[in-house]
């Protein structure tokens, strides 16, 4: 005796379709957030390796026994840029010299990492001494919003990913992305110095906006953040005390 075969009723099919719609709708909301968070974490991990790479460079590059840091890359090659007159970096802001340092070429969104180095730590003819002072600073907001509320002061090098929006960076094929919109004041602070397409280079001194960078928690589009607007930059820096302590331990300083 054959068992009776039952199919779905229209009502049952409607319920299944409704459930599938809810599941797919939820995935459409959750997946982009998960992907973006994964990219943020991946980029942060990549930036965490930059300090070791910079310190490793300083350990193996000295002049008269004095170490120095690499110049920014200014081309798609990722090799540190040229010198000006055989001593100072021709440009002190550009792109992380990933090929020279052996780090990743781009962040998780496929954009180059911006890099700024202080002149006192990148002079290839004299190097730097123990206790040298840098003038790069990282603040909580742009100087046009408020005086510097310091996150880090006197840092030899600053580097950052432009984050999910990509504003102010270049792709791996050296194609420029859009600059930060006017409302993104804090992001604009991070891209208002010399970069890989500008030949002029302002010397750093405390309070110089070209040598001030901003780092704080992300702010979604339309956010206020004390007037700084949308912010997605992921910022890292090389602390002077870390650089000095590692070089002293390795016998490279004083």
N, C-alpha and C positions, 0 to 999 in steps of 0.2 A: 504494500500500500504506500503510495507516494505521499510524502509530507506536503502539506500545502505551502506554497510560496507566497510570501507577503512582500509588497513593495512599500516605499515611503508614500504616505499620504501627502497631499499638497500642504497641509498644516505642518507636518513634520519637516518637509523640505524648507518651508518658510522659516521654521525655527533654526534649522541648520545654517541657512544662508545668513540669518540675523547674527548667529554666534560667530560665524566666519567673518562677517563684516566688523563686529566688535573687536575680534582678535587682530585683524589686519589694520583696523584703525588705530588700535593701541600700539602696534608695531611701528606704524608710520610716525607716531609721535616719539616713541622710546628709542628706536634705532638711531635716528640722526643724533640725538643727545649722547647716546652711548659711543657712537663713532667719533663725535667731536671730543668727548672726554678722553677717549683712548688716544686721540691725536695730541691732546694737551699733555697727557702723561708721557707719551713717547717723546715729545719735544722737550719736556722738562728733563727727562732722563738723558737726552742727548746733550742738553746744556750743562748738565752736571759733570760731563766728561771734559768740558772745555777748560776748567781750571787746571786739571791735571795735565792737559795738553800744553797749556801756556807755561806752566811751571817746568814741564819737561823740556820745552823749547829753551827756556832761560838757563836750564842746567847745562845745555849742550851748545849754547851760543854765547860766547864771551869775547870781550876785547880788553886786553891787558888785565885779564882776570876778573873783569866786571861783566856781569850778565846783562842781557837786554831782552825785551819782548819783541815779537814780530810786528811788522807794519801790516796794515789792512790789505786785503786783496782788492784790486781795482778792475779785475777782468774775470771772465768766465773760467779762467784756468784754476782759480782757487789758490794760486801761489802768492805769497806775500808780495806787496807792491814795491815799486822802486824807491830809491833814496833820492833826496834832494841835496846835491853837492857832496854825496858820499857819506853823509852822516845822519841827518834827520830823515824821517819818513816823508816822502813827497806829499802824502795825504795821511792824516791821522784818524780819519773816519772813512769807512768803506764797508767791506764785507769780511767776515771771518775767513782767514786764510786756511781753509779746510784741507787743501792738498798739502800744504806745508806742515800743518799740525796733525794730520791723519785723523780728522774728525769727519762726521757726516757732512755731506755737501749742503743739504737743505733741512728745513724743519719738516714736520709731518704733513704740511700742506704744500710741499714742493717749492718753498721760497727760501732764498738765501738768508743767512743770519747776519745781521748788521753788527759791526765791531768798531769800537773806538778805543784808542790807546793813548795814554798820556805821554807827552813829549819827554818828560824826565825819565821815563822807563823804556823808551824805544829808540834812544840815540845809539846808533850802531857804531859810533866812533869812540864813545866814552863809557857806555853802559851806565848802570846805576849802583849806588853804594847802599849799604845798610842804613836804614832811616831816611832814605830819599822820600820826598813828599810829592804826592800827585794832587791834581786839582779837579779831577772828575768827581762828580757827586750824584747820588741817587736820592730823589726826594719823593714825597707822597703825592705831590701835585705839581702842575706846571707853575713856573715862577710868575706868570701873568695872573694866576688865581690867588696865590698866597706865597709868602716867603718860604724858603725851603724848610720843610719839616723832614729832617734827615732820616733816610733809610740807611744810607751808607755814605761816608765822607772820605775824601782823599784816596780814591780807589785807582789803581794803575790802569785797569781796563774794564770796559763795560761791553756787553754783547747781549743781543736780544732777538727773539723771533717776533715778527709782526702779528702772529697769532691767526685766528680763524679768518679775520677779514682781509689779511694780507696787505693792508694799506701801508704805503711807503717802502715796500720791499721790491725785490726783483725775483723773477722765477729762475729756475736752474738754467734756462736757455737765455738768461740775461735780458728778459723782457720786463720792462718796468710795470709794476702795478700802480693803481691810482694812489695819489697822496691822500692822507687822512682828510676827511671833510672838515670844514671850519668848526663844526660843533665838537669834533673829537680833539679837544684842546690838549689833553694829556698825551694822546698818541702823537700829536703834532710836535710836542716838546721833544720827543725821542727822535724825530727826523728833521730837526731844524738846523743841524750843524752841517758841516761838509759831508758829502757822501761820495759814492763812487762815480758820480757824474759831474762833480764840482771840483775845479782845480784849486780854488782858494781854500785856505785852512786857517781858521781863527785860533790863535794861541789860547790856551786855557788859563783862566784865573777865576778865583771864587766868585760866584754870582753870574758868570758868563753863561747865557742861556744855551749857547752852542756846546757847552760842556756839562750841562745838567740833564739828567735823565729821570724818568718817572717810573715808579713801580708800585702797583697796588692791586687789590683783588679785581677780577674781571667785572666789567659793567656792561650789561646787555644794551643793544641798540635802543636809543631813546632814554637811557639812564642819565642821571644827573651827576652823581659822584662829586659833590661839592663844586659843580660847574664844569668838571672836566670832560663830560660827555662819555660816549661809548669808549671802552678800553678793553683791548684783548691782548696787548703785548705781554710776552713772557720774558722777563728781564733777569739777567744774571750778571755778576761782576766778580772780579778777582780782588779779594781783600789784600791789602798790603801786608798785614801781619801774617797771613797764611803764606804769601809768597816769600817773605823774609825767613819765616821759621823753617820752611821746607828747604830753602837754599842754604841756610846755616847748617841744618842737619846733614845736608849732602856735602858740606865743606866748600860750597861755592861762594859763600859770604862769611865773614866780612872780607 
